[in-house]
Amino acid sequence: MEEEPLEEWAARRDLRRPTAGERRAVPLEDQTERGAHVAPDAPRGLQEWDGSQWVPVGVAEDLPAAAAETGDGADARAARVSLPRFGKLPPAVPPWRPTEPFHRP
């Protein structure tokens, strides 16, 4: 495998990181690993990226209010994530074949 220079890795990492002042909404419940569309009436915590961490800045009463407060950041965040080129994907694994015939007793 070819080693990637540190400067190129750091540049790719900086493109994926949020910009300072970017906001996001997170659910205020125990199951934070759920999608944003689940429980749209539940309150949301608003967080802002200060350059090194997400800092809480407020609370919105539901998903539409949180979306209005955070803005259209989803499309910009999705555009920052680079996908691998098709030539860079690993080859498909060959299907498994038994080495000797198996017969059910």
Phi, psi and omega per residue, in radians:
M1 nan 2.474 -3.093
E2 -1.486 2.345 3.128
E3 -1.352 2.434 3.100
E4 -1.650 2.327 3.100
P5 -1.081 2.580 -3.088
L6 -1.069 -0.625 -3.130
E7 -1.122 -0.701 3.123
E8 -1.179 -0.719 3.114
W9 -1.084 -0.771 -3.131
A10 -1.117 -0.655 3.114
A11 -1.149 -0.752 3.096
R12 -1.114 -0.690 3.137
R13 -1.121 -0.747 3.139
D14 -1.139 -0.540 3.092
L15 -1.193 -0.568 -3.116
R16 -1.405 -0.414 -3.080
R17 -1.275 2.608 3.103
P18 -1.190 2.713 3.094
T19 -1.476 2.681 3.134
A20 -1.077 2.309 -3.120
G21 1.644 -0.126 3.113
E22 -1.211 2.449 -3.100
R23 -2.006 2.689 3.050
R24 -2.515 2.757 3.118
A25 -1.969 2.330 3.116
V26 -2.188 2.524 3.130
P27 -1.175 2.543 3.119
L28 -1.715 1.101 3.095
E29 -2.577 3.071 -3.047
D30 -1.198 -0.551 -3.080
Q31 -1.648 1.400 -3.084
T32 -1.391 -0.162 -3.104
E33 -1.548 0.314 3.129
R34 -1.632 2.847 3.120
G35 -1.217 2.770 -3.101
A36 -1.208 -0.428 -3.111
H37 -1.358 -0.238 -3.138
V38 -1.348 2.334 -3.133
A39 0.926 1.165 -3.111
P40 -1.155 -0.297 3.140
D41 -1.555 -0.088 -3.118
A42 -1.340 2.593 3.119
P43 -1.170 2.651 -3.123
R44 -2.149 2.463 3.006
G45 -1.560 2.409 3.117
L46 -1.762 2.275 3.134
Q47 -2.158 2.602 3.130
E48 -2.215 2.399 3.135
W49 -1.431 2.138 -3.128
D50 -1.734 0.158 -3.139
G51 1.917 -0.351 3.115
S52 -2.408 -0.342 -3.134
Q53 -2.757 2.849 3.066
W54 -1.485 2.171 -3.090
V55 -1.974 2.287 3.102
P56 -1.176 2.355 -3.133
V57 -2.192 -0.173 3.137
G58 3.024 -3.061 -3.135
V59 -2.341 2.395 3.041
A60 -1.952 2.579 -3.021
E61 -1.348 -0.386 3.090
D62 -2.759 -3.134 -3.074
L63 -1.106 -0.783 3.119
P64 -1.072 -0.661 3.115
A65 -1.191 -0.656 3.111
A66 -1.178 -0.687 3.120
A67 -1.135 -0.660 3.103
A68 -1.170 -0.592 -3.123
E69 -1.328 -0.628 -3.077
T70 -1.506 -0.412 3.093
G71 1.507 -2.875 -3.086
D72 -1.613 0.878 -3.097
G73 -1.386 -0.279 -3.044
A74 -1.127 -0.762 -3.132
D75 -1.165 -0.695 3.125
A76 -1.171 -0.678 3.106
R77 -1.157 -0.688 3.139
A78 -1.178 -0.588 3.137
A79 -1.234 -0.422 -3.136
R80 -1.292 -0.424 -3.091
V81 -1.386 2.112 -3.129
S82 -1.550 2.389 3.098
L83 -1.734 2.630 -3.133
P84 -1.206 2.568 3.065
R85 -1.288 2.709 -3.072
F86 -1.083 -0.550 3.121
G87 -1.243 -0.307 -3.100
K88 -1.612 -0.152 -3.129
L89 -1.249 2.571 3.120
P90 -1.218 2.704 3.126
P91 -1.180 2.711 3.140
A92 -1.208 2.527 3.123
V93 -1.323 2.353 3.118
P94 -1.165 2.619 -3.118
P95 -1.147 2.649 -3.124
W96 -1.317 2.330 3.073
R97 -2.228 2.303 3.119
P98 -1.145 2.574 -3.118
T99 -1.394 -0.411 3.085
E100 -2.401 2.631 -3.115
P101 -1.117 2.437 3.120
F102 -1.986 2.243 3.098
H103 -2.109 2.283 -3.138
R104 -1.214 2.300 -3.125
P105 -1.224 nan nan
